[in-house]
Amino acid sequence: MFEQFAFLDLSTPELLIILLIILLLFGGKNLPKLSRSLGESMREFRKGIDEGAKNETKTTKKQTTKKKKTAA
């Protein structure tokens, strides 16, 4: 789990301090709402990236097909 944060070079105590600060800022009641909205945001972001990749692939295929037709 902590391998994802390797680029930040944070150790376990530092991550715990950050989580404690988040808990103090948002409160215990709001954390489930916050985490749920963060999860939904990530899901939508990934969906958008996937759709963008699909559209790019379709565009590339169309351009390749057009080039083949004009070359023939």
C-alpha positions as CSV (number, residue, x, y, z in Angstrom):
1,M,0.0,0.0,0.0
2,F,2.7,2.4,0.9
3,E,4.6,1.8,-2.4
4,Q,2.1,4.2,-4.1
5,F,3.5,7.0,-1.9
6,A,7.2,6.2,-2.6
7,F,7.6,9.2,-4.9
8,L,6.7,11.5,-1.9
9,D,9.3,9.8,0.3
10,L,6.9,9.7,3.2
11,S,7.3,7.2,6.0
12,T,4.5,5.7,8.1
13,P,4.6,8.3,10.9
14,E,4.4,11.1,8.5
15,L,1.4,9.6,6.7
16,L,-0.3,9.1,10.1
17,I,0.3,12.8,11.0
18,I,-1.2,13.8,7.7
19,L,-4.2,11.6,8.3
20,L,-4.6,13.1,11.8
21,I,-4.6,16.6,10.4
22,I,-7.2,15.7,7.8
23,L,-9.3,14.2,10.5
24,L,-9.0,17.4,12.6
25,L,-9.8,19.6,9.6
26,F,-12.8,17.8,8.3
27,G,-14.1,16.0,11.4
28,G,-15.2,12.5,11.9
29,K,-18.7,13.0,10.4
30,N,-17.5,14.4,7.2
31,L,-14.7,11.9,6.4
32,P,-17.0,9.3,4.9
33,K,-18.6,11.9,2.7
34,L,-15.2,13.2,1.7
35,S,-13.8,9.8,0.9
36,R,-16.9,8.8,-1.0
37,S,-16.7,11.9,-3.2
38,L,-13.0,11.4,-3.7
39,G,-13.7,7.9,-4.9
40,E,-16.4,9.0,-7.3
41,S,-14.1,11.7,-8.6
42,M,-11.4,9.2,-9.3
43,R,-13.8,6.8,-11.0
44,E,-15.1,9.6,-13.3
45,F,-11.5,10.7,-14.0
46,R,-10.5,7.2,-15.0
47,K,-13.7,6.8,-17.1
48,G,-12.8,10.1,-18.9
49,I,-9.3,8.9,-19.6
50,D,-10.6,5.6,-21.0
51,E,-13.1,7.3,-23.2
52,G,-10.4,9.7,-24.4
53,A,-8.1,6.8,-25.3
54,K,-11.0,5.1,-27.1
55,N,-11.8,8.2,-29.1
56,E,-8.1,8.7,-30.0
57,T,-7.9,5.1,-31.2
58,K,-11.0,5.6,-33.4
59,T,-9.6,8.8,-34.8
60,T,-6.3,7.2,-35.6
61,K,-8.0,4.2,-37.3
62,K,-10.1,6.7,-39.4
63,Q,-7.0,8.6,-40.4
64,T,-5.2,5.4,-41.4
65,T,-8.2,4.3,-43.4
66,K,-8.4,7.6,-45.3
67,K,-4.6,7.5,-46.0
68,K,-4.9,4.0,-47.5
69,K,-7.9,5.0,-49.7
70,T,-6.1,8.1,-51.0
71,A,-2.9,6.2,-51.6
72,A,-4.7,3.5,-53.6
